[in-house]
Amino acid sequence: MPAAPATSTSGLTLHERGPMNFEFPFGELPAVMRGPRVERRRVLVGGSAFWGTIVEAGAHAGRLRLDDGRLLDADAASTLPPVSPSKIMAVHISYSSRSIETRDRPRPTATPTYFTKPPTALNGHRGQILKPADCRYLNYEGEYAVVIGRTCRNVTPDEAWDFIEGFCPALDMGLQDFRDTDQGSMLRVKGADTLLPIGPGLVRGVNLFEQTLRTRVNGQVVQEAHIGEETIWGPHYVIADLARHITLLAGDVILMGTPCHSRSVDAGDVVECEISGLGCVSGTVVAIEAPRASALGVGHVPTDSPEVRRVALGFDERVPQWLQDNLRRAKSRGST
């Protein structure tokens, strides 16, 4: 794999981009990002769900200690999503490279805009990501998720940090074939079952803005961003914005957007989102039959329109060449 360029994936150096813009920047590192690192996981053992904590040091470092004291091989355990949200909300665009690719400017809108995913979209680490036979475009988006720790309503950005339980890697997958329907809400683009692998753990005690996000397809890096360099709106601003009118409950999930180069994947492809300090979540794309009602003419037919292709295929001329080359290698590897 070619080495990543010294500049950010937007193609701009830090000097050219100017200072980080989190909206209401903080002066002191919030408690949720101060050490020590703690990673909580929820696993399936003998048909029952258990919570545990990754051992960070000593002879058992890397193993999972369940709350009842048992030690497990963390990599061998069947991992469940480490969240139980009443709702899942997501920022449309919050990375400068994504805005440059899709809007041809480093800031997409004056303030953030949002969409929702139903909780039934949740998927665990190493789960199957389902691609129906009547859909052509299933796009990956590597992201980090913010998990709310307690009821939150009508807070300021400075106060919002105290309502965050932790952070998770996530894959915000989307069936772009449904972009022409649902009045632009993306309900079926983003809401289908299995389209949100998240985890494997819920992490706190890591400075999020010093971490790098990488999405891989079949082992090849296809998205990369230093979170601190590319963030437009930080989680504290987003929480304060949403909580002006929507009560956030413990366990609720906010997806914080993706860098440039979201593209479609096919059955058999393995997609991963790795965030330094947080971990790596993965899923395998699996082909399934089209829904039975579709054959009867029920509902909107998946389309391959110019608008669908605009989002599903992106703008290669605004994306670093090395990411495009890696995706071609990934697709050739997946087809062999």
N, C-alpha and C positions, 0 to 999 in steps of 0.2 A: 504494500500500500504506500503511495507517495506520502511524504511528510506534509503535515498541514502547514499552510502559509503562516508567516509571522503576523499578518494582519488578521482581524476578525473575519468571520465568514461573510460579512457585509462588504468586504473588500476595502474597508476604511481603517486606517490606523487609529489608535486611541487619540492621538493629537488631532487628527482630522475630524473625529466624531465629537470631540469635546468631552466634558465631564459626564459621569454617569447621571442619569435622570430618573430618579425613583419617584418623583413628586413627593413633597414633604420629606426630604432625606433625614435620616436619623443621625444623631451625634454619637450615641453609645450603642454598642452591639447589643441587640435585644437578648433577653434571657434564653429564649428558645434556640438561639444560635450560639450560645456560649457553652463550652464543654462542662463536664465530660460528655462524649458521644454516648447516646443511648438508642438502641434499635430494638423495637418491639415487633414480634411477629405472631401471627395467628396461624396455627397449623392443624391439620387433621390427623389424629392418632386414634386408631381403633374405631373409626367411625364417629368420633366426637371431636369438637373443636376445642383447642387449648391455646392460651396465650403464653408467650415466653419472651425472654430477653437474650440477645446475642451476647456471649461472653467476650469482652473486649481485650482481656489480658490474661496472662498466666498459662498454665498447662492446658486449659480447656478453651483457649482463645479461638473464636470462630464457631464454636458450638452453640447450640440453642439450649438455654436452661429454662425449662417450663416453670410456671409459677408454683407447681407442686414439687419442684426440686429435681425432676428427672432431666438428664442430659441427652440431647439428640444430635445427630449429624444434621446440621442446618441445611446442607445442600441436598440431602436425601429426603428430607421431610416434604410432605404434600402441603404446599403453602396456599392459604386462603387469603383473599383481600384483607388487609389490616384495617379496614374501615367498614362502618355500617351507617351510611349517610341517609338522611331523610331527603336530601336533594344534592345534585351535582351541578355546579355552574362553571362556566369556562369563559376566559377572555378570548375574544376573536384574535387579536394580534397584540403581542406585548414584547416582541423582539425586533430590534431595528433591522436585522437582515431579512426577516420575513416581510416587514413593511416595504423595504426597498424592492424586494422581488415582486410583490403583488401590487404595490401602490406607487412604486418608483419614487418614494420619499421615505426618510428615516422615521417618520412618525405618522401613523395611519389616520388618526382622528384627534380632535382636541382632547377628548376624554375617552376612557375605555368603553367598549361595547361587549355584550355577553350573549351566550346561548346556554342551553341546558342539555343535560343527558339524564335519562332515567336511571335510577339505581340498578335496574335489571341489566344495564350494559356492563356492570362490573364483571371482571374476570381476574383470576389469580395468576401468579407467576407461573410460567411454563404452560399456560392454558392454550386451548384451541381458539383461534380467531376465525369465525365462520364467514365464508364468502359465498353468497347464493349464486346459483348458475345463471340467473338472469341479470347479474350485476358485473360490470366490466372493471370499474374503478374503485379499488379499496386502498385508500391512502393512509400511510403512516404519519404520525406526528409525535415525536418524542417530547415529553414535557415533564415538569415537576408539578406535583399536586400539593396544595396546602390543606391540611386537615384541621378543622375547628375543634377546640378542646372543651368549650363551655358556651352556653347561650350568649349570643352577641347581637346587640341592637343599639343603633344610634351612638356609635363610638367615633372618636377622632383617629386619624392615622397613627399618632403616637400611642394611643391606647390599644390599637388593634393587635399589636404584637402579643399582648398578654392573653389573647383569646386563641392563639395558635397552639395546637398540640404538637405538631411536627410536620415533616415533609416526606413525600414518597416519589420515586420515579413512576412514570405512567406513560402509556401509549394511547393517545387519543385517536383511535382509528375512525375512518369515515367512508361510507359508501357514497361517493360523489355522484353516482347515477341518479340520486334523488334530489339534486340541487335545484331542479326546475319546479319543485312543488313545495307545499307547506308554507307558502307565503314568505319564503326566505328564512324561516325559523330553524332550518336544518334538523328538524325533529327526526326524520328518517335517515338523513345523512349521518348523524352522530349517535342516534339512539338505539340502533339495533343491538340485540343480545350479543355479548362477548366483546363489544368494541371498546372496552376500557380495561385492559390489563394494568394492574397497579400493584405496587409492592417492590420486593417481597416484604419489606419492613416499613415501619413508621419510625422516622429518625428525628431526633433533636440533638442539640449540642454541636452542630456543624454550621460554620459560616457559609450560608447558601451562596453569597455573592462572590466567594472565592472559588466556586466549583465550575467544572466544565461538563456540559451535556453533550453526549454523543448518541446518535441513533445508528444502529447497524442493521443491514439486511444481508443475511447469509455470511456474516462475519466482516462485511465491508462497511466502513463508516460512510454514511450518506447524509448525515446532519451533524454539525458541530458548532457549539457556541459556548463562549465563556459567559456565564450568567451575569456576572457583574458588569461586563463590558456592553452587553446587548439589551439589558433590561430597560424598558420604557416606564412601566408602572410596577412598583414593588407590591408584594402581597399586602402590606399594611395599607397602602392607598386603595387597593382593590376591595379589601374587606370593609374599610370605612365607607367606600362608595356603595357597595351592595347593601350594607347594614343600615344605610339611611332609611330604607323602606322595607327590607326583607329581614326577618329574624333568622339568624344563622344558629343552628343547633349543634350540639356536640356530635362529632362524627361527620358533619357535612364536609364536602370536598369542593375545592376550587381549583380548576386546572388553569395553569398560568401561561398558556400559549406555547408556540413552537418556533424554532428558527427557520431559516429558508430551506427550500428543497424538500418539501413534502411531495411524495410521488406514489404511484400505485404499485401494489405488490400482488403476487399470484399464489395459487395453492402450492404448498410445499415450502414457500419462503419462511424463514425464521427471522423475526423482527425483534430487536432489543433496544431498550433505552437504558443507557448507563449514565449515571451522574456521579462524579467523583464525590466521595464522602457519604453518599446516600445509598448506593447499590445499583443493581441492574435488574430490570424486569424484562421478561421475554414472552413471546407467544409464537405459535406456528399457525400459518394460514391454512385452512382446511376448506375444500370445496364441498358444498352441500347442494341439494336439489332446490330449485325454485319453490317458493310457497305454493301449496295446492290451489289456493284461491286465485293466484295470478293467472293460472291456465284458464280460469273461468271469466277473465276480464275484469276482475275486481281491482279497483284502485289505480293509482298512477303507475304507468309503465316506466321502468327505468330508462333513461334517455342518454344519448351520446351527442348532446347539443354543443354548440360553441361555448356556452357558459359552463357546462359540465367540464369540457376539455380545458377551458381556461384555468380552472382551479385544479383539476386532477393532474394535468401535465405541466402546469406552472410556466415560468419564464426562464428558460435556460440561459438566456443572454444576461441575466442579472444574478446568476449563481456561479460560484467558483468552479472552474473546470475540473478540479480534482474530485469534487463531490460527484459530478456527472460521470466521470470516468469510473469511480468506485461503484456507482449504481449499475453501470453496464457490466462490470465484472461480476457483481452480485447476481444479476439476472442471468448471465451466462452460466454461472455456477449452479443456480437454482434449476436451470433447464437440463442439466446433464444428469 
